[in-house]
Amino acid sequence: MSNRTVNVGIVQLSCSNDPASNLQKTIAGVRDAAAKGAKIVCLQELFRSLYFCDVEEYENFKLAESVPGPSTDILSGLAAELGVVIIASLFEKRASGLYHNTTAVLDADGTYLGKYRKMHIPDDPGYYEKFYFTPGDLGYKVFKTKFATIGVLICWDQWYPEAARITALMGAEMLFYPTAIGWHVEQDAETNEEQYQAWQTIQRSHSVANGIPVISVNRVGEEGNMRFWGGSFFSNAFGKVIYQADHIAEEVHVEEIDLDKSERYRTHWPFLRDRRIDSYSPILKRFIDED
């Protein structure tokens, strides 16, 4: 019989241009999740502000803060009060002119366990992140929390199986993806559906390939020309969607995750056993061509 479970909460919200208000709204969401039984709570990407990367604007650098810093201090106290792990995505000011898209992990006693800096940085219309963020230099990370050993990646990292694989090989028992992604307000419904399905499918594939649950937390609401598509979800250790949030509504949801099922899936589908690590060196090339 399975006996190792953990209740995981997600906080899917819309944001305003007032960081203090967003923080208080998020704190209320964490409290709600804890009241529903959550032991680990994951927040959406850059929850303290609007998604400012839709424009290249120097004024937006004022939104950044040190990590650890003011927000982690507040959330550490909250984590200790509620006895929950908090996964918090923040705009990190490392030094003048040096910024990262960073997620901090706070243990259930309030201890700051460390941070992960987003490795893959997009530069697309509406997502001008290379203007703001230096690629992460801490490598991939796992965090040994009170309730589970977790891996944290961020948004654009979702599309890269290498990132999920390495984090899983480091011992992550589940993967978390704080995210901010949406549809252009004038985009047609068919394209919207295709994009959402691609986004969810690639993340579910990380569950299948690595035999661990994936939890992806996205924002909702209309910001500028972007309608963030919500759709936060949980997939089990074989890629089955066990909960999917609404595309429009704010939600705080808690789902019981059975960690023992990873043992079953990995035993019956031994992908890790059959990896041919001796043959994978070409993956280190940008492209495999004659040169």
C-alpha positions in Angstrom: 0.0 0.0 0.0 1.2 3.5 -0.8 1.9 5.6 2.3 4.1 8.5 1.2 1.9 11.3 0.0 2.2 15.1 0.1 -0.5 17.7 -0.4 0.7 20.3 -3.0 -0.9 23.7 -3.5 -0.9 26.0 -6.4 -1.8 29.7 -6.4 -3.0 30.9 -9.8 -3.8 34.6 -9.7 -4.1 37.8 -11.8 -1.8 40.6 -11.0 -2.0 44.4 -10.8 0.7 47.1 -11.2 0.9 47.4 -7.3 3.6 45.0 -6.0 2.5 45.4 -2.4 -1.1 44.5 -3.3 0.1 41.5 -5.3 2.2 40.3 -2.4 -0.8 40.5 0.0 -3.0 38.8 -2.5 -0.5 36.0 -2.8 -0.1 35.7 1.0 -3.8 35.2 1.2 -3.5 32.5 -1.5 -0.8 30.7 0.5 -3.0 30.9 3.6 -5.9 29.5 1.7 -3.8 26.6 0.3 -2.5 25.8 3.8 -6.1 25.8 5.2 -6.9 23.3 2.5 -4.1 21.0 3.7 -1.2 22.0 1.5 2.3 21.2 2.7 4.1 22.6 -0.4 2.8 25.7 -2.1 4.1 26.9 -5.5 3.5 30.5 -6.7 3.4 31.6 -10.3 6.3 33.3 -12.1 7.1 36.9 -11.0 4.0 37.1 -8.9 4.9 40.5 -7.4 4.2 42.4 -10.6 2.6 42.5 -13.9 4.5 40.5 -16.5 6.8 43.5 -17.4 8.8 41.6 -20.0 6.3 42.5 -22.7 8.2 45.7 -23.2 11.8 46.8 -23.0 11.6 49.5 -20.3 14.5 50.5 -18.0 12.1 51.7 -15.4 11.0 48.1 -14.8 14.4 47.3 -13.3 13.2 49.1 -10.2 10.9 46.1 -9.5 13.9 43.9 -8.7 15.1 43.0 -5.3 17.8 41.0 -3.6 17.2 37.2 -3.1 17.3 36.5 -0.2 15.7 39.9 0.6 12.5 41.6 1.5 10.1 39.2 -0.1 11.8 36.0 1.1 11.9 37.5 4.7 8.1 38.0 4.6 7.5 34.5 3.1 9.9 32.8 5.4 7.8 34.0 8.4 4.7 32.9 6.6 6.1 29.5 5.9 7.1 29.0 9.5 3.8 30.2 10.8 1.8 27.8 8.5 4.3 24.9 8.5 4.4 24.9 4.7 7.1 24.9 2.0 6.9 28.0 -0.3 8.3 28.1 -3.8 8.5 31.8 -4.7 9.4 33.3 -8.1 11.1 36.7 -7.9 12.9 39.3 -10.0 16.4 39.2 -8.5 18.8 42.2 -8.5 22.2 40.6 -8.0 24.2 43.7 -8.6 23.9 47.0 -10.6 23.2 45.9 -14.1 23.0 42.2 -13.3 19.5 40.7 -12.9 18.1 37.2 -12.8 14.7 35.5 -13.0 15.0 33.5 -9.8 12.9 31.2 -7.6 13.6 30.9 -3.9 12.6 27.9 -1.8 11.6 28.3 1.8 11.3 25.3 4.1 8.4 24.6 6.4 10.2 26.1 9.4 11.0 29.3 7.4 14.5 28.3 6.5 15.8 29.8 3.2 17.0 26.7 1.4 18.4 28.5 -1.6 17.5 29.6 -5.1 17.4 28.6 -8.7 18.1 31.0 -11.5 16.3 30.5 -14.8 18.6 29.0 -17.3 16.8 29.4 -20.6 15.9 33.0 -21.4 13.4 33.7 -24.3 13.4 36.7 -26.6 10.2 36.8 -28.6 7.4 39.3 -29.2 5.8 40.0 -25.9 8.5 38.1 -24.0 11.6 40.3 -24.1 13.3 38.5 -21.2 16.9 38.8 -22.6 16.6 42.6 -22.0 16.1 41.9 -18.3 17.6 38.6 -17.3 21.1 37.1 -17.3 21.0 33.4 -17.8 21.3 31.4 -14.6 24.7 30.4 -13.4 23.9 28.1 -10.5 23.1 25.1 -12.6 20.1 22.9 -12.0 19.0 22.5 -8.4 17.1 20.3 -6.1 16.0 21.3 -2.6 15.5 18.9 0.3 12.4 20.2 2.0 10.7 18.8 5.0 8.1 17.0 2.8 10.0 16.0 -0.3 13.1 16.6 -2.4 11.9 19.0 -5.1 13.3 20.3 -8.4 12.4 23.8 -9.6 12.6 25.1 -13.1 11.1 28.3 -14.6 8.7 28.9 -17.5 10.9 28.8 -20.7 12.9 25.9 -19.1 9.7 23.9 -19.6 10.4 23.3 -23.3 13.8 21.7 -22.6 13.8 17.9 -21.7 17.5 18.2 -20.8 16.7 20.5 -17.9 14.0 18.2 -16.6 16.2 15.1 -17.0 19.2 16.6 -15.2 17.0 17.8 -12.3 15.4 14.4 -12.0 18.8 12.7 -12.1 19.8 14.9 -9.2 17.1 13.3 -7.1 14.1 15.5 -7.6 10.9 13.6 -6.6 8.7 16.2 -8.3 9.3 19.1 -10.7 7.8 22.6 -10.2 7.4 25.1 -13.0 6.4 28.7 -12.0 5.2 30.2 -15.3 3.8 33.3 -17.1 2.5 32.5 -20.5 -0.5 33.5 -22.5 -2.3 34.2 -25.8 -2.3 37.4 -27.7 -5.8 38.9 -27.3 -6.5 38.9 -31.0 -5.3 35.3 -31.6 -7.8 32.8 -32.9 -9.2 30.0 -30.7 -7.7 27.1 -32.8 -4.2 28.5 -32.4 -4.8 29.2 -28.7 -5.7 25.5 -28.2 -2.8 24.3 -30.2 -0.4 26.4 -28.1 -1.8 25.3 -24.8 -1.8 21.7 -25.7 1.9 21.9 -26.8 2.8 23.6 -23.5 1.0 21.0 -21.4 2.2 18.1 -23.5 5.9 18.9 -23.3 5.7 19.1 -19.5 3.7 15.9 -19.2 6.4 14.3 -21.2 8.9 15.2 -18.5 6.7 13.2 -16.1 6.7 10.2 -18.4 10.5 10.3 -19.2 11.5 10.7 -15.6 8.8 9.0 -13.7 8.0 11.9 -11.4 5.1 14.3 -11.0 5.1 17.8 -12.6 3.3 20.8 -11.2 3.0 23.9 -13.4 1.6 27.1 -12.1 0.6 29.9 -14.5 -1.1 33.3 -14.0 -4.4 34.5 -15.4 -5.7 37.9 -16.4 -5.3 40.3 -19.3 -2.2 42.4 -19.3 -1.6 44.7 -22.3 -2.0 42.5 -25.4 -1.6 39.3 -23.5 -4.3 37.1 -22.0 -2.5 34.8 -19.6 -4.0 31.3 -20.1 -3.9 29.9 -16.6 -4.5 26.2 -17.0 -2.1 25.4 -14.2 -2.0 21.6 -13.8 -0.6 18.5 -12.0 0.5 15.5 -13.9 1.3 12.2 -12.1 4.5 10.2 -12.5 3.3 8.8 -15.8 2.1 12.0 -17.4 -1.6 11.8 -16.6 -3.3 15.1 -15.9 -4.8 14.7 -12.4 -6.0 18.3 -12.1 -6.2 21.3 -14.5 -7.1 24.8 -13.4 -9.4 27.2 -15.3 -8.1 29.3 -18.1 -9.7 32.5 -16.8 -10.5 32.2 -13.1 -8.2 32.7 -10.2 -7.7 29.4 -8.3 -6.1 28.1 -5.2 -6.1 24.3 -5.5 -4.5 21.5 -3.4 -3.8 18.1 -4.8 -2.6 15.0 -3.0 0.6 13.7 -4.7 1.5 10.0 -4.3 5.3 9.9 -4.3 5.4 6.1 -4.0 3.9 5.8 -7.5 7.2 6.9 -9.0 8.8 3.7 -7.8 6.1 1.7 -9.5 6.3 3.6 -12.8 10.1 3.6 -12.9 10.1 -0.2 -12.2 7.5 -1.1 -14.8 8.8 1.4 -17.4 12.6 1.4 -16.7 13.6 4.3 -18.9 16.4 5.3 -16.5 17.8 1.8 -16.5 18.0 1.7 -20.3 19.6 5.1 -20.9 22.7 4.8 -23.2 24.8 7.4 -21.5 27.8 6.3 -23.5 26.1 7.5 -26.7 24.8 11.0 -25.7 27.9 13.2 -26.1 26.5 14.7 -29.4 23.8 16.4 -27.3 26.5 18.9 -26.2 26.7 20.3 -29.8 24.5 23.2 -30.9 23.6 21.3 -34.1 25.0 18.1 -35.5 26.4 18.9 -38.9 29.4 18.0 -40.9 31.6 20.5 -39.1 
